[in-house]
Each structure stands twice: as C-alpha cells, then as structure tokens.
Amino acid sequence: MHQTLLKRRIINLSLNNTGNFRIFLIVVFFVLILDLITKNLAVSLLANKDIVIIPNFFDLTLVWNKGAAFGIFANSSEWIRKAILLGASTIAVIITAIYAYIKRFNISVFEMIFLGLIAGGALGNLYDRFFIGKVRDFIDIHIFNYHWPAFNIADASITIGIIGFVFNEIYLKKRLKNKNNE
C-alpha cells in the first residue's frame, strides 16, 4: 500500500509539481470558452425568436436572468443583488481553485474534472454578471407548458460538476475503500 502511494507521488512529481491541476485548468478554460461562445451565439441568433429543437420538450429561448439560479434575488435592489451574486461567484471560483491546487496530488482525474466544471461554470456566469449585469440563459427544457427555468452551459457545468463530485465522494470512494479492505 505504501509503495503504491510512493509510486503515485513520484509520478505526480514528474508532472512539474502540477499533479492533476493542469487537468483542472484545461477543463475550466474549455467550459469558460464554450459557455461564452454559446451565450454570444444565443444573443445573436435568438434575439427576436425562439428555436424549437424537440416540440413540447426542448427549445432555445434567450432569457436575461438578473438573479441567481431560478431567478433568486432577481427583484432585490441592484447593489444587494450584485454584491451577493458577484461575491458568491467569486468565492466559489477561488475556493474551488485553491482546493484543486492543494489536493492536486491526492485526488483523481475525475475529481479534478468535476472541480473544473464547477469553477469554469462559475467563471462563465461571473463574466456575465460583471460585464453585462445579468446572465444570458437560453436552454429551455419543458414538458408542454411546464418549464424548468432556462439555463446555460455554465449552469449545466456547475450542476454536473457538483453531482459528479458528490457522487464520487459518497459512493465511489466508499466503494473503493471497501474493495481495498477485502
């Protein structure tokens, strides 16, 4: 067991002391670029129309969200809304990046990918909040007239990252631990 850990440390040291952190940075960059490109396309293509992809289920619809998830804080005063949303997004990016860097030798590639999805998504929405004052959402999932709140690539990345990270922590690590104890 100790030899395996030592071998892993030696392999990670050969990655110029970055460990899996490079993977985190690549995912963050990819999510951020994909999010900004798709938001720009949504603004240019959906300004005056909706596009039905799957009738009664999936549309592309431009929605300007001044609030957080599900429109939370949308009706708050502007300075409170900006302080809370810019602060929360900034803190999420910083904490995720610091955690990923500190744990770069001790967590799996999958965990780094999940953390990168969270940070990249938070950065994408932070960009919108800081430079535009509201977030550009455009993915509209619905069943007939029952709509889930519109979202974007950043929101989807954050959601997938959180679900993946929690699933890994609760289920996969426990399963691996039990397998090693057998």
C-alpha positions as CSV (number, residue, x, y, z in Angstrom):
1,M,0.0,0.0,0.0
2,H,2.8,2.4,0.9
3,Q,4.7,1.5,-2.2
4,T,1.7,2.4,-4.4
5,L,1.4,5.8,-2.7
6,L,5.1,6.4,-3.1
7,K,4.9,5.5,-6.8
8,R,1.9,7.8,-7.3
9,R,3.8,10.6,-5.6
10,I,6.9,10.0,-7.9
11,I,4.7,10.0,-11.0
12,N,3.0,13.2,-9.9
13,L,6.3,14.9,-9.1
14,S,7.3,14.2,-12.7
15,L,4.4,16.4,-13.8
16,N,6.4,19.5,-12.8
17,N,4.7,19.7,-9.5
18,T,1.3,20.4,-11.0
19,G,-0.2,17.0,-10.4
20,N,-3.7,16.8,-11.8
21,F,-4.1,20.6,-11.5
22,R,-3.4,21.0,-15.3
23,I,-6.5,19.0,-16.0
24,F,-8.5,21.3,-13.7
25,L,-7.2,24.4,-15.6
26,I,-7.9,22.8,-19.0
27,V,-11.5,22.0,-18.0
28,V,-12.0,25.5,-16.6
29,F,-10.7,27.1,-19.8
30,F,-12.8,24.7,-22.0
31,V,-16.0,25.3,-20.1
32,L,-15.5,29.1,-20.0
33,I,-14.8,29.4,-23.7
34,L,-17.7,27.1,-24.6
35,D,-20.1,29.0,-22.3
36,L,-19.1,32.4,-23.7
37,I,-19.3,31.2,-27.3
38,T,-22.7,29.7,-26.9
39,K,-24.0,32.7,-25.0
40,N,-22.8,35.0,-27.8
41,L,-24.5,32.8,-30.4
42,A,-27.7,32.8,-28.3
43,V,-27.8,36.6,-28.2
44,S,-27.2,36.9,-32.0
45,L,-29.5,34.1,-33.1
46,L,-32.3,34.2,-30.5
47,A,-32.7,38.0,-30.1
48,N,-36.1,38.0,-31.8
49,K,-37.2,34.4,-32.0
50,D,-37.2,31.0,-30.2
51,I,-35.9,27.9,-31.9
52,V,-37.9,24.7,-31.2
53,I,-35.5,21.7,-31.2
54,I,-37.9,19.0,-29.8
55,P,-41.5,20.1,-29.8
56,N,-43.0,20.3,-26.3
57,F,-39.7,19.5,-24.7
58,F,-36.6,21.4,-25.8
59,D,-36.3,25.0,-27.1
60,L,-33.6,27.6,-27.4
61,T,-35.0,30.8,-25.9
62,L,-33.0,33.8,-24.9
63,V,-33.7,34.8,-21.2
64,W,-31.9,37.6,-19.4
65,N,-31.5,36.5,-15.8
66,K,-30.7,39.3,-13.3
67,G,-30.9,36.9,-10.4
68,A,-29.2,33.6,-9.4
69,A,-30.5,30.1,-10.0
70,F,-34.3,30.1,-10.7
71,G,-34.3,33.9,-10.6
72,I,-33.4,34.1,-6.8
73,F,-32.6,37.8,-6.0
74,A,-33.9,39.0,-9.3
75,N,-36.2,41.5,-7.6
76,S,-33.7,42.6,-4.9
77,S,-32.1,46.1,-5.1
78,E,-29.3,46.2,-7.6
79,W,-26.5,46.8,-5.2
80,I,-27.6,43.9,-2.9
81,R,-28.1,41.6,-5.9
82,K,-24.7,42.5,-7.4
83,A,-22.8,42.2,-4.1
84,I,-24.3,38.8,-3.3
85,L,-24.1,37.3,-6.8
86,L,-20.6,38.7,-7.7
87,G,-19.3,37.8,-4.2
88,A,-20.7,34.3,-4.2
89,S,-19.4,33.5,-7.8
90,T,-16.0,34.9,-6.9
91,I,-15.8,33.0,-3.7
92,A,-16.9,29.8,-5.5
93,V,-14.2,30.2,-8.1
94,I,-11.4,31.0,-5.6
95,I,-12.3,28.2,-3.1
96,T,-12.6,25.6,-5.9
97,A,-9.3,26.6,-7.4
98,I,-7.5,26.7,-4.1
99,Y,-9.0,23.3,-3.1
100,A,-8.0,21.8,-6.5
101,Y,-4.4,23.1,-6.2
102,I,-3.9,22.0,-2.6
103,K,-5.3,18.5,-3.4
104,R,-3.6,18.2,-6.9
105,F,-1.6,15.1,-5.8
106,N,-4.3,13.5,-3.7
107,I,-7.5,13.4,-5.8
108,S,-8.3,11.6,-9.0
109,V,-8.6,13.0,-12.5
110,F,-12.4,12.6,-12.3
111,E,-12.5,14.8,-9.2
112,M,-10.3,17.4,-11.0
113,I,-12.7,17.4,-13.9
114,F,-15.7,17.8,-11.6
115,L,-14.0,20.7,-9.8
116,G,-13.0,22.2,-13.2
117,L,-16.7,22.1,-14.3
118,I,-17.8,23.9,-11.2
119,A,-15.1,26.6,-11.5
120,G,-15.5,27.1,-15.2
121,G,-19.2,27.4,-14.9
122,A,-18.9,29.9,-12.0
123,L,-16.4,31.9,-14.1
124,G,-18.8,31.9,-17.1
125,N,-21.7,33.3,-15.1
126,L,-19.3,35.7,-13.2
127,Y,-18.3,37.1,-16.5
128,D,-21.9,37.8,-17.5
129,R,-22.7,39.4,-14.1
130,F,-19.6,41.6,-14.0
131,F,-19.6,42.8,-17.7
132,I,-23.3,42.6,-18.6
133,G,-25.1,42.8,-15.3
134,K,-27.2,39.8,-15.9
135,V,-26.7,36.2,-17.1
136,R,-27.6,35.0,-20.6
137,D,-29.7,31.8,-20.4
138,F,-31.0,30.1,-23.4
139,I,-31.7,26.3,-22.9
140,D,-35.4,25.8,-22.2
141,I,-36.4,22.3,-21.1
142,H,-40.1,21.8,-20.7
143,I,-42.9,19.3,-20.9
144,F,-45.7,21.1,-22.8
145,N,-46.3,24.3,-20.7
146,Y,-44.4,23.2,-17.6
147,H,-41.0,24.8,-18.0
148,W,-37.8,24.2,-16.0
149,P,-36.1,27.6,-15.6
150,A,-33.9,28.5,-18.6
151,F,-30.2,27.8,-18.1
152,N,-26.9,27.9,-20.0
153,I,-23.7,25.8,-20.4
154,A,-22.2,27.4,-17.2
155,D,-25.2,26.3,-15.2
156,A,-25.1,22.8,-16.7
157,S,-21.4,22.5,-15.9
158,I,-21.8,23.6,-12.3
159,T,-24.7,21.1,-11.8
160,I,-22.8,18.2,-13.5
161,G,-19.6,19.1,-11.5
162,I,-21.4,19.2,-8.2
163,I,-23.4,16.0,-8.8
164,G,-20.3,14.2,-10.0
165,F,-18.1,15.4,-7.1
166,V,-20.7,14.4,-4.5
167,F,-21.4,11.1,-6.2
168,N,-17.7,10.4,-6.2
169,E,-17.3,11.3,-2.5
170,I,-20.3,9.4,-1.3
171,Y,-20.3,6.4,-3.5
172,L,-17.1,5.7,-5.4
173,K,-14.6,6.5,-2.7
174,K,-16.6,4.3,-0.2
175,R,-16.7,1.5,-2.7
176,L,-13.0,1.7,-3.4
177,K,-12.3,1.8,0.3
178,N,-14.4,-1.3,0.9
179,K,-12.7,-3.1,-2.0
180,N,-9.3,-2.3,-0.6
181,N,-10.3,-3.6,2.8
182,E,-11.3,-7.0,1.4
